[in-house]
Every structure is written in structure tokens, then in C-alpha cells.
Amino acid sequence: MHDAFRRNFADHGEIGASLCIRIDGRPVVDLWGGTTGPQGGAWGPGTLVNAFSVGKGITALLALLCVDEGLLSYDDTVRGRWPGFTSSDLTVAGLLGHRAGLPALRSDLTDEVLFDWDHMCSMLAVETPWWEPGTAHGYHVNTFGFLTGEVLRRVTGKDPGSLLRDMLPGASADGLWFGVPAPLHGSVATLLWNDGPRAPDTAVGDDEQTEMYRKAHANPPGISGVGIVNTPRWRSAVLPSTNLHATARGVCSAFSVLCGGSVGHEPLARATTEVSMGTDRLLGRTTRFGCGFQLPIPERGFGPEPASFGHFGAGGSLGFVDPVRRISFGYVMNQMGRGWQNPRNRGLIDALYSCL
């Protein structure tokens, strides 16, 4: 694993990163290296960095823990937990499986709205869906955190940042935050994002399709983090779709709770049962989801075990679980790559399984 980690720096432009792997809850790999930015200091074991959509996996994990504790059911309707929500029939499982039809808000918004949780959620609750909820799926790239987070807030009385600290205290202590406290901002690496969200590579669908894609990524303009990802306001905010700040230890620690038998078999099995599979209405390519977790497909997996699940983040960050071999995996970095899977995280996964 040391060699694969070093190769990322030598061959693939890694600038700063950390990697943590546990088996049966016991750390077997704990690596870090590089720098926190172009003029930054050395990357350390406690260096945090924006891990983007790995936060969706952590949000899905929080939902699973709520289900396991009897606070929520995947069969509940969203409206039953969130009165006034636009769809009367959409279930929590459908919401987590990206089937709500709400990947974007239609009205043009400013970044000020992005940081107003209640305003964003109230608009999403009454937004006209882009497709009939429950009939198809499309990646809710930036709205997933508001939608799922608001359901969790209503059943627990806690915002996602507080809920993470309460339900995953070990992972939080290892470095896992929705809303980084100001005293820790000096421990956050500079995220090097060389290219922001792009228009679709090809003209897929009609004008509404293109508009949906654009607004999903850039309405409000900074919703994906472009231009504001390294600011104190972004780091302090609670934006579960996009601004999880984490160490590899924190990500690995969170997913390791699913390897120790502390979560009931039935809720875990339901959480990882396929909810959505096929052509994604937003992305125009195949995606596959359980109840919030990404499930493996041939072109994007988590190693050789089909039962593995987790979530990638934009640029390559990753957290996943292999429940058969009882492995949890966390990787974060500050040099963005293209897409979810790239040679750096793929090389680390391949190296892991070559050792077993």
C-alpha cells in the first residue's frame, strides 16, 4: 500500500492526501503525505479537506442509523415526515435513491440563499419536480443533502452537523465535519479545483434537460463549491451534499461502524438493496444507488466484492465498505481529478485487494 500511495505522487500529480483502511475495525493502513496547498505546510494525520460527495455516503449512513434506532423507516413517505413536501407518495427510500425529481431549483438564486438552510428547504418542498417523483432517478448532486438532511432534522431535531457528531462521535473525533468549527480552519487543506462544472459533453435531451443540468450544478452559482470552496464561510456551513470536510481516518472510522455488527442486519440489507439502476436522468449515464449509497457497476466499483458499497466524491475522494471481508476504506486528497473514479483511487483499491 505504501508503494501505491507514493506512486500517486510520483505518477499522478497527487499534492496532498491521506489513506486509512480498517479490517474488523482495526487500522491496518494509515498513511498521509504531501502538502496542504501550493504554499502550504506538510499534510498531517489531522489535515482536513473538502471531500465533496463522500458526504452523501455519510448522510446515507446517518439515515441508516436513524432507521436502525427506529426513528425512521425507509417506507415512510417524505411528506409524512415533512408536511408540505411536494410529493405525497415519494418514500424515504425513493428520496435516498435520487428519485425525487428535484435535482435543481428552477428560480435563479444567489449564493446568499445557499447558506440559508430553511430557505433552501422551503423552496425544495414546493418546487415543481423535473420528472414525476418515483418514476425515474437522476443524481441530486447538490440538493440531496438538503432533502435528506431536512428529513433527518425533522425526525431527530438535529441538523446534519450536530447529528453527525452525536451518532458518529468516534469518526467526528478522527476528523469528520459538516460545518468545520472556526478554530479548526487552519487544519483544512486548500482544495485545488482546476476546472468547475462543465456543460454536458454532448447535447443530451431537450432544452429543459440542459437547463436542469446547468441549474443542478450552478444554482445558486456556488452550490458546487466553485469559487468559494476554500472560504471560511463554505467551511463553516452545513451542506451535506458537497462540503463534508474530512480526514481519511474520519471517513474510514464512519464506515467501519458497518463492519462490527452494531447495525441490525435487516436495516443494513435494506439500505444496500438496489433502489435505482440505469440511465441517470441528470448525468445521462448509468448510475446505481441503494438508500443513498452508491452500489458498484462494472465501470465503477469498490474492488472485486459485489456487495461493497459507499460513495465517491468529485475529483476522487472515497469512502466504502466491503462487508464480506469487513473492510472500511477512506481516501481524501486536495488535487482534484476528473470524475469520481480515476487512476489514483483505482490504484489504491487495486493495491488493497492485491494484498489480501
Secondary structure in CASP SS format (residue, H / E / C, confidence):
PFRMAT SS
TARGET T0000
AUTHOR 0000-0000-0000
METHOD secondary structure of the structure
MODEL  1
M C 1.00
H H 1.00
D H 1.00
A H 1.00
F H 1.00
R H 1.00
R H 1.00
N H 1.00
F H 1.00
A H 1.00
D H 1.00
H C 1.00
G C 1.00
E C 1.00
I C 1.00
G E 1.00
A E 1.00
S E 1.00
L E 1.00
C E 1.00
I E 1.00
R E 1.00
I E 1.00
D C 1.00
G C 1.00
R E 1.00
P E 1.00
V E 1.00
V E 1.00
D E 1.00
L E 1.00
W E 1.00
G E 1.00
G E 1.00
T E 1.00
T C 1.00
G C 1.00
P C 1.00
Q C 1.00
G C 1.00
G C 1.00
A E 1.00
W C 1.00
G C 1.00
P C 1.00
G C 1.00
T C 1.00
L E 1.00
V E 1.00
N E 1.00
A C 1.00
F E 1.00
S C 1.00
V H 1.00
G H 1.00
K H 1.00
G H 1.00
I H 1.00
T H 1.00
A H 1.00
L H 1.00
L H 1.00
A H 1.00
L H 1.00
L H 1.00
C H 1.00
V H 1.00
D H 1.00
E C 1.00
G C 1.00
L C 1.00
L C 1.00
S C 1.00
Y C 1.00
D C 1.00
D C 1.00
T E 1.00
V H 1.00
R H 1.00
G H 1.00
R H 1.00
W C 1.00
P C 1.00
G C 1.00
F C 1.00
T C 1.00
S C 1.00
S C 1.00
D C 1.00
L C 1.00
T E 1.00
V H 1.00
A H 1.00
G H 1.00
L H 1.00
L H 1.00
G C 1.00
H C 1.00
R C 1.00
A C 1.00
G C 1.00
L C 1.00
P C 1.00
A C 1.00
L C 1.00
R C 1.00
S C 1.00
D C 1.00
L C 1.00
T C 1.00
D H 1.00
E H 1.00
V H 1.00
L H 1.00
F C 1.00
D C 1.00
W H 1.00
D H 1.00
H H 1.00
M H 1.00
C H 1.00
S H 1.00
M H 1.00
L H 1.00
A H 1.00
V H 1.00
E C 1.00
T C 1.00
P C 1.00
W C 1.00
W C 1.00
E C 1.00
P C 1.00
G C 1.00
T C 1.00
A C 1.00
H C 1.00
G C 1.00
Y C 1.00
H C 1.00
V C 1.00
N C 1.00
T C 1.00
F H 1.00
G H 1.00
F H 1.00
L H 1.00
T H 1.00
G H 1.00
E H 1.00
V H 1.00
L H 1.00
R H 1.00
R H 1.00
V H 1.00
T H 1.00
G C 1.00
K C 1.00
D C 1.00
P H 1.00
G H 1.00
S H 1.00
L H 1.00
L H 1.00
R H 1.00
D H 1.00
M H 1.00
L C 1.00
P H 1.00
G H 1.00
A H 1.00
S H 1.00
A H 1.00
D H 1.00
G H 1.00
L E 1.00
W E 1.00
F C 1.00
G C 1.00
V C 1.00
P C 1.00
A H 1.00
P H 1.00
L H 1.00
H H 1.00
G H 1.00
S H 1.00
V E 1.00
A C 1.00
T C 1.00
L C 1.00
L E 1.00
W C 1.00
N C 1.00
D C 1.00
G C 1.00
P C 1.00
R C 1.00
A C 1.00
P C 1.00
D C 1.00
T C 1.00
A C 1.00
V C 1.00
G C 1.00
D C 1.00
D H 1.00
E H 1.00
Q H 1.00
T H 1.00
E H 1.00
M H 1.00
Y H 1.00
R H 1.00
K H 1.00
A H 1.00
H H 1.00
A H 1.00
N C 1.00
P C 1.00
P C 1.00
G C 1.00
I C 1.00
S C 1.00
G C 1.00
V C 1.00
G C 1.00
I C 1.00
V C 1.00
N C 1.00
T C 1.00
P H 1.00
R H 1.00
W H 1.00
R H 1.00
S H 1.00
A C 1.00
V C 1.00
L C 1.00
P C 1.00
S C 1.00
T C 1.00
N E 1.00
L C 1.00
H E 1.00
A E 1.00
T C 1.00
A H 1.00
R H 1.00
G H 1.00
V H 1.00
C H 1.00
S H 1.00
A H 1.00
F H 1.00
S H 1.00
V C 1.00
L C 1.00
C C 1.00
G C 1.00
G C 1.00
S C 1.00
V C 1.00
G C 1.00
H H 1.00
E H 1.00
P H 1.00
L H 1.00
A H 1.00
R H 1.00
A H 1.00
T C 1.00
T C 1.00
E C 1.00
V C 1.00
S E 1.00
M E 1.00
G E 1.00
T E 1.00
D C 1.00
R C 1.00
L C 1.00
L C 1.00
G C 1.00
R C 1.00
T E 1.00
T E 1.00
R E 1.00
F E 1.00
G C 1.00
C C 1.00
G C 1.00
F C 1.00
Q E 1.00
L C 1.00
P C 1.00
I E 1.00
P C 1.00
E C 1.00
R E 1.00
G C 1.00
F C 1.00
G C 1.00
P C 1.00
E C 1.00
P C 1.00
A C 1.00
S C 1.00
F E 1.00
G E 1.00
H E 1.00
F E 1.00
G C 1.00
A H 1.00
G H 1.00
G H 1.00
S C 1.00
L E 1.00
G E 1.00
F E 1.00
V E 1.00
D E 1.00
P C 1.00
V C 1.00
R C 1.00
R C 1.00
I E 1.00
S E 1.00
F E 1.00
G E 1.00
Y E 1.00
V E 1.00
M E 1.00
N C 1.00
Q E 1.00
M C 1.00
G C 1.00
R C 1.00
G C 1.00
W C 1.00
Q C 1.00
N C 1.00
P H 1.00
R H 1.00
N H 1.00
R H 1.00
G H 1.00
L H 1.00
I H 1.00
D H 1.00
A H 1.00
L H 1.00
Y H 1.00
S H 1.00
C C 1.00
L C 1.00
END
